[in-house]
Structures are given as structure tokens and as C-alpha cells.
Amino acid sequence: MKKEKATWLPPTGEFLNHGWLAFGKDDIWIITNIHSYDDFGATIDTFTIEKDGKTKEIYSLDEGETFTFDIE
């Protein structure tokens, strides 16, 4: 699994969203949806992110500490 260098920026009181993911100083994506799956102690969080009309899904297996685009 390839880890991405991403930082979760939580929402602030003035914005009604799930926050942002920053992949560096100038590459910030808005989180439009978060879906969590928890089964027998294993959690997979799926983040739907959007920027400039592009949509991607990125995953976290440790509650937002690290992220990956690939799950095998």
C-alpha cells in the first residue's frame, strides 16, 4: 500500500463541509463525503475529494492518520 503525504484539515465553524485534504502547500482538495466501514476492529474510511471539477476517492485505514489511493 502506497501512503500519500496528505494532511486532513478539519472543518471550521464557518464552513459546512467535512474539511479538506492537503497534498502540499498548493494542492488542497475539499472533502465532499466520508464513509466509514467498521467490522471486527478493522476500520476503512473512504473520503470523496474534489478539486477543479475532478473527483477522487482516497482511503484511510487508521482513522485519518495516513491516506492511500490504493487498497489491496
Protein Blocks (a to p, Z undefined) as FASTA:
>chain_A
ZZdddddddddfkbccebjcdebjklccddfbdcdddeehiacddddddeehiacddddf
egolaccfbdZZ
